[in-house]
Amino acid sequence: MGRKKKLMEHSGIPQHEIEHIARCILPDILAYYESEEGQREFREWLAQREAEQTEGKAGKSK
């Protein structure tokens, strides 16, 4: 089986540039998710995801 190509390979942006940008923004992303606001939004997202999965399972059983 062949390997799947990375989505970024189709962007035209060189891989080293993508990695450079990721290294620049990663500390800010981590700080946000460690903050109270980030934790609250993550819990809200988890609850919404769980509710959607529950609705999906209920819809399949009908």
Secondary structure, DSSP 8 states (H G I E B T S, - for coil): ------GGGGSS--HHHHHHHHHHHHHHHHHHHHSHHHHHHHHHHHHHHHHHHHHHHHHHT-
